[in-house]
Amino acid sequence: MDKGKIQIKLDEQIRKSGLSKNKFSQKAEMQRTQLNRYINNEVSLLDKAVLARICFVLGCSISDILEYVPSANEPEQAQAPDQEPPCSQP
């Protein structure tokens, strides 16, 4: 059963920052190949230290670079009208 996926939106944030990918990779202490894997969503295990450096360099929060995308095959769960969703979206 597909539970959805985590989408990495790093390329968008780097563009907004005005930094080149080379300059960003230097400031975030990442190899360019590692940066490309994050940009292309080819990372299977996210490194918390790398994510912290990314957020620090970009001056953003984790929700600016990571997004949960529900499965297209999964029906939305019905909620009682007075019940808050388990995760809030900003």
Rosetta blueprint (number, residue, H / E / L):
1 M L
2 D L
3 K L
4 G L
5 K E
6 I E
7 Q E
8 I E
9 K L
10 L H
11 D H
12 E H
13 Q H
14 I H
15 R H
16 K H
17 S H
18 G L
19 L L
20 S L
21 K H
22 N H
23 K H
24 F H
25 S H
26 Q H
27 K H
28 A L
29 E L
30 M L
31 Q L
32 R H
33 T H
34 Q H
35 L H
36 N H
37 R H
38 Y H
39 I H
40 N L
41 N L
42 E L
43 V L
44 S L
45 L L
46 L L
47 D L
48 K H
49 A H
50 V H
51 L H
52 A H
53 R H
54 I H
55 C H
56 F H
57 V H
58 L H
59 G L
60 C L
61 S L
62 I H
63 S H
64 D H
65 I H
66 L E
67 E E
68 Y E
69 V E
70 P L
71 S L
72 A L
73 N L
74 E L
75 P L
76 E L
77 Q L
78 A L
79 Q L
80 A L
81 P L
82 D L
83 Q L
84 E L
85 P L
86 P L
87 C L
88 S L
89 Q L
90 P L
